[in-house]
Amino acid sequence: MVELKSEPNRLTALLSGELDHHHAKEIRETIDFAVRDQLPPVVILDFRRVTFMDSSGIGLIMGRSRLTDEYGGTLEIHNPSPQIRKVLRISGTDRLAVIRNTSPAEGKEQDHEETE
């Protein structure tokens, strides 16, 4: 599902569980409502707790990218698993947002490059 965290200048959506057609609509509506209400400069989709993602997840990212583009915001994807990162790369979705791995212990954001 999704847990939202609002901070100055950014909105983080902490996604968890399976991101599939059964859950994507509710997640999408929750995120969109908050984004339209706050218009944050940065929207972060944190995949740290996502265990599975199908094409509905790609659609979720694409739609949030369009939404943030409408008002000049940016979209970031944080902490995708190696499998999800591969799906993002193959689908071209990785070109819609910056992908980062964050270190929970340090609280720092780090760009992560693909090493395949």
Secondary structure, DSSP 8 states (H G I E B T S, - for coil): -EEEEEETTEEEEEEEEEESTTTHHHHHHHHHHHHHHH--SEEEEEEEEEEEE-HHHHHHHHHHHHHHHHHT-EEEEE---HHHHHHHHHHTGGGSSEEEEEETTTTEEEE-----
